[in-house]
Each structure stands twice: as structure tokens, then as C-alpha cells.
């Protein structure tokens, strides 16, 4: 039987996140070199850039649902992986990220980069007008996207970019990524692969976000290793952190919110 990988869209997905230094990042990669291989979906060295446009509601429901720990919540993002001339060619996705009682799933549509950018620019009907033999599962994702856009008024709110190194265990059960140069902007420019038009850091440039993602429980050996290295799990959302940095609507809401809410 073919092993399940993290591309599986089940809700049986566990994520641990850590804020580490660049020195720690290099040390961890060396320590785990015998257990991990380059992600099968990444380039030969596992490195590639990611450019993202995250959607929000006008009253910033996604941020507040995350802030208040709502058990089931969803959000939309458009992602461009890779770069021109890189080992990963530019690839586009539209994703619904769904958190459900502590477990996570991504429902995603693969699109040519040009079409993904069109969607990010507000041409949502491209999913209806482009003639393609969508599968039943893809049609369900499209229906969910339009429900969020039309009923809950999801719209583009913020754009992010970062560099990623992606590793995994040979059986595909565990995926480890290191994200650096996390940056954001509220000015909604037309997305580009490996877009460099960012000026605001989400975290200091000498830090990295380590994400450990597994099907089911995180393996015992990694929990032992994390304890030996004093790795401290922390809740971290790139989207929420970026919104707090530069979104004027959210800043005004936080300013006027009761202390317990902010």
C-alpha cells in the first residue's frame, strides 16, 4: 500500500511550531540529516520562495477567530511557489486552510500561475469561465470558495513572502520546514513568483519559523529531540502576525477592544 503523505487532505494533521535562531536552524538540520530527506515536492536542495495573498472579511473575522481559539475556522489564500529559472518552476494554488478542533487540513486547487494571479487580482469568475474537467472534489472546493467569498465577503487583505527549506522522513509521515525572511505588505500588488517588493518584517531577519507537520501524532523520537534541545512550542500564525504589524483596520479594532480581547 502506498504510504499516506502530507498532501492528503484529511483532518488528521498535527502541526508544531517553533521560533528559532538561524544558528539553531543550521544545527537542527545537521542533527537530523540522517533521519530526513529533501521533500519530494521541493527542489534538489529543498529551498524555494513562497508568495502568498491571504483573504479576510471586512471586519477581520479570520484574525479574531484565531485569536479567540474558535474550534472550527477557515481562511482562503493564493500561493505562488518557486521562481523563474529555479529548480521549482512557478506553481500556483488556491487554498482553503481549515482548522478543526486542533487538527488541520488544506483543500487546494492547482492552477497555472497566470490564473492563480488572476484570481488574486479579484477575477474570481476565472474558476467558472476557464473550461476544465474539474473532478468532483475540485468542484466542491470551488463551491466552498464561492460560499466564503459571496456569503462571508472574503476578500484579499494582505500579502506575504518568505523562503522555505522543506525536509521530510522517507515514509512521508513527517514534514519539517524552515521559513526565513518572513515579510508582508498591505499594498495589494499583482503577485509575482519570488516577489521581492516587500519591506515589513513579520519576525526579525535573524529568526526562522520551524514547522513540524505530521499525519497523526508527531513521532516520539522528535519529541525526545525537541526536549533535549529545549525547543519551546508556540502558537504562531504568519497571517495574524502580519496583520498585527501593518493592517490599519485591525490596528484600530485592537486599539478599541477590551484588554481581554486584544
Secondary structure, 3 states (H helix, E strand, C coil): CCCCCCCCCCCCEEEEEEEEEHHHHHHHHHHCCCCEEECCCCCCCCEEEEEEEEEECCCCHHHHHHHCCCCEEEEEEEEEECCCCCCCCCEEEEEEEEEECCEEEEEEEEECHHHHHHHHCCCCCHHHHCCCCCCHHHHHHHHHHHHHHHCCCCEEEEEEEEEEEEEEECCCCEEEEEEEEEEEECCCCCCCCCCCCCCEECCCCCEEEEEEEEECCCCHHHHHHHHHCCCCCCCCCHHHHHHHHHCHHHHHHHHHCCCCCC
